[in-house]
Amino acid sequence: MIDLAVLPLFLLASVLICVAPGTDMAYMLAVGISGGRGAALRASAGVALGVLVYSVAVAAGTGALVRQYPWTLNALRLVGVAYLAWLAVGAFRDARRGASFGAGAREGAWFRQGLVVNLTNPKMALFFLAFLPQFLGSATSSAAQFIVLGVCFMVIGYVVDTAVGLLAGTLQRRLAPTSSAARTLSLMAGIVYLCLAAVVVGELVTALGAG
């Protein structure tokens, strides 16, 4: 049995969290300005699936596993840094040849990219482990409650991410036809990916220092 009485407060908190500038928003800006609106739609769907995966993981009780093996979060950070750095290199390479990043990429590539970027962000795991339990209420089934809350958060995040990506994609559509604009947009995307990687490196250094 789930407790829906906590839902209004949870929805309000989720909206405030999703509209606050963060990793997902920066990523969607990079996708929109480099790949356009179609890429943004697919990438935001990938990010949303990542949110659902983490929700199910929390419902399955992986919090105990993370507490027992904290190195798993650092392993996720390493994978995330490597992937973001790879995306940055690809964007800079496209900038050199005056092409939009991901030009010619298959439709599913953007979806996979969004999924991987979200799944390799350990902050998502820590966030759900800390956030969702606050809204258990009087639910008799914590797993069902976590999944319902996770789906709600996923939908809100998808709407916000899609809106950000579409706005950035509109800018890309207006500017990308020229080679110089495509080069600039790819360069901007690369810088965003590089900054995101640097943030994760900082988190990794802090985590290792604390350990």
C-alpha positions as CSV (number, residue, x, y, z in Angstrom):
1,M,0.0,0.0,0.0
2,I,1.4,3.4,-0.9
3,D,0.8,6.8,0.8
4,L,-0.4,9.4,-1.7
5,A,-0.8,12.1,1.0
6,V,2.9,13.0,0.7
7,L,2.6,13.4,-3.1
8,P,1.8,17.1,-3.3
9,L,4.8,18.0,-1.2
10,F,7.0,15.6,-3.1
11,L,5.8,17.0,-6.4
12,L,6.6,20.6,-5.3
13,A,10.0,19.6,-4.0
14,S,10.7,17.7,-7.3
15,V,9.8,20.7,-9.4
16,L,12.0,23.0,-7.4
17,I,14.9,20.5,-7.7
18,C,14.5,20.0,-11.4
19,V,14.3,23.6,-12.4
20,A,17.4,24.5,-10.4
21,P,20.6,24.6,-12.6
22,G,22.5,21.4,-12.4
23,T,24.3,18.6,-14.2
24,D,21.2,17.4,-16.2
25,M,20.3,21.0,-17.3
26,A,23.9,21.7,-18.4
27,Y,24.0,18.4,-20.3
28,M,20.7,19.2,-22.1
29,L,22.0,22.6,-23.1
30,A,25.0,21.0,-24.6
31,V,22.9,18.4,-26.5
32,G,20.5,21.1,-27.8
33,I,23.1,23.5,-29.0
34,S,25.1,20.7,-30.7
35,G,22.6,18.2,-31.9
36,G,19.4,20.2,-32.3
37,R,15.9,19.6,-31.1
38,G,15.6,16.0,-32.2
39,A,18.8,15.1,-30.3
40,A,17.4,16.8,-27.2
41,L,14.2,14.8,-27.3
42,R,16.1,11.6,-27.5
43,A,18.7,12.5,-24.9
44,S,16.1,13.6,-22.4
45,A,14.3,10.3,-22.8
46,G,17.6,8.6,-22.1
47,V,18.1,10.7,-19.0
48,A,14.6,9.9,-17.8
49,L,15.2,6.2,-18.2
50,G,18.3,6.6,-16.0
51,V,16.2,8.2,-13.3
52,L,13.8,5.3,-13.5
53,V,16.7,2.8,-13.2
54,Y,17.9,4.5,-10.1
55,S,14.4,4.6,-8.6
56,V,14.1,0.9,-9.1
57,A,17.5,0.3,-7.7
58,V,16.6,2.2,-4.5
59,A,13.3,0.2,-4.3
60,A,15.4,-3.0,-4.6
61,G,17.4,-2.0,-1.6
62,T,20.8,-1.2,-3.2
63,G,21.4,1.5,-0.5
64,A,22.8,-1.2,1.7
65,L,25.1,-2.4,-1.0
66,V,26.4,1.1,-1.6
67,R,27.1,1.6,2.1
68,Q,28.9,-1.8,2.2
69,Y,30.9,-1.1,-0.9
70,P,31.4,2.7,-1.2
71,W,34.0,2.2,-3.8
72,T,31.2,1.5,-6.3
73,L,30.4,5.2,-6.4
74,N,34.0,6.1,-7.1
75,A,34.0,3.5,-9.9
76,L,30.9,5.2,-11.4
77,R,32.7,8.5,-11.1
78,L,35.6,7.2,-13.1
79,V,33.4,5.9,-15.8
80,G,31.5,9.1,-15.9
81,V,34.7,11.2,-16.2
82,A,36.0,9.0,-19.0
83,Y,32.7,9.2,-20.9
84,L,32.3,13.0,-20.5
85,A,35.9,13.5,-21.6
86,W,35.2,11.3,-24.7
87,L,32.2,13.5,-25.5
88,A,34.3,16.6,-25.1
89,V,37.0,15.3,-27.4
90,G,34.3,14.4,-30.0
91,A,32.8,17.9,-29.8
92,F,36.2,19.6,-30.1
93,R,37.0,17.4,-33.1
94,D,33.8,18.5,-34.8
95,A,34.5,22.1,-34.0
96,R,37.8,21.9,-35.8
97,R,36.1,20.7,-39.0
98,G,33.2,23.2,-38.6
99,A,30.5,20.6,-38.1
100,S,27.8,20.3,-35.4
101,F,28.7,17.8,-32.8
102,G,27.1,14.5,-33.5
103,A,26.2,15.4,-37.0
104,G,25.2,12.2,-38.8
105,A,24.8,10.3,-35.6
106,R,22.1,7.6,-35.5
107,E,18.9,8.5,-33.7
108,G,19.5,6.0,-30.9
109,A,22.9,7.4,-30.2
110,W,21.5,10.4,-28.4
111,F,19.2,8.3,-26.3
112,R,22.1,6.0,-25.3
113,Q,24.2,9.0,-24.5
114,G,21.6,10.5,-22.2
115,L,21.2,7.2,-20.4
116,V,24.9,6.6,-19.9
117,V,25.6,10.2,-18.8
118,N,22.8,9.8,-16.1
119,L,23.7,6.3,-15.0
120,T,27.4,7.2,-14.6
121,N,26.5,10.2,-12.4
122,P,26.8,8.9,-8.8
123,K,25.2,12.1,-7.5
124,M,21.9,10.7,-8.8
125,A,22.3,7.5,-6.7
126,L,23.2,9.5,-3.6
127,F,20.3,11.9,-4.2
128,F,17.7,9.2,-4.5
129,L,19.1,7.3,-1.5
130,A,18.7,10.5,0.6
131,F,15.6,12.1,-1.0
132,L,13.1,9.3,-1.6
133,P,13.0,7.9,1.9
134,Q,11.9,11.3,3.2
135,F,8.6,10.7,1.5
136,L,7.7,7.2,2.7
137,G,4.9,8.5,4.8
138,S,2.7,5.7,6.1
139,A,3.3,3.4,3.1
140,T,3.3,-0.2,4.0
141,S,5.4,-1.1,0.9
142,S,8.5,1.1,0.6
143,A,9.4,-0.5,-2.7
144,A,6.1,0.5,-4.3
145,Q,6.3,4.0,-2.8
146,F,9.8,4.5,-4.1
147,I,8.8,3.4,-7.6
148,V,5.7,5.7,-7.6
149,L,7.8,8.6,-6.4
150,G,10.6,7.8,-8.9
151,V,8.2,7.8,-11.8
152,C,6.8,11.2,-10.7
153,F,10.3,12.6,-10.5
154,M,11.2,11.1,-13.8
155,V,8.2,12.7,-15.6
156,I,8.9,16.1,-14.1
157,G,12.6,15.9,-14.9
158,Y,11.8,14.8,-18.5
159,V,9.5,17.8,-19.0
160,V,12.1,20.2,-17.7
161,D,15.0,18.6,-19.5
162,T,13.1,18.5,-22.8
163,A,12.1,22.1,-22.5
164,V,15.7,23.2,-21.9
165,G,16.9,21.0,-24.8
166,L,14.3,22.2,-27.2
167,L,15.1,25.9,-26.4
168,A,18.8,25.2,-27.0
169,G,17.9,23.2,-30.1
170,T,15.9,26.2,-31.5
171,L,19.1,28.3,-31.1
172,Q,21.1,25.6,-32.9
173,R,18.6,25.5,-35.8
174,R,18.9,29.2,-36.3
175,L,22.7,29.4,-36.1
176,A,24.0,26.0,-37.3
177,P,23.6,26.5,-41.1
178,T,26.8,28.5,-41.2
179,S,30.2,26.7,-40.7
180,S,31.4,29.3,-38.2
181,A,28.3,28.9,-36.1
182,A,28.4,25.1,-36.2
183,R,32.1,25.4,-35.0
184,T,31.1,27.7,-32.2
185,L,28.2,25.5,-31.0
186,S,30.4,22.4,-31.1
187,L,33.1,24.2,-29.1
188,M,30.5,25.3,-26.6
189,A,29.2,21.8,-26.2
190,G,32.8,20.5,-25.7
191,I,33.4,23.0,-23.0
192,V,30.3,22.0,-21.2
193,Y,31.2,18.4,-21.3
194,L,34.7,19.2,-20.1
195,C,33.4,21.3,-17.2
196,L,31.0,18.5,-16.2
197,A,34.0,16.0,-16.3
198,A,36.0,18.4,-14.1
199,V,33.2,18.6,-11.6
200,V,33.1,14.8,-11.3
201,V,36.9,14.7,-10.9
202,G,36.5,17.2,-8.0
203,E,33.9,15.0,-6.4
204,L,36.2,12.0,-6.9
205,V,39.2,13.7,-5.3
206,T,37.0,14.9,-2.4
207,A,35.6,11.4,-1.9
208,L,39.0,9.8,-1.9
209,G,40.3,12.4,0.5
210,A,37.5,11.8,2.9
211,G,38.1,8.0,2.7
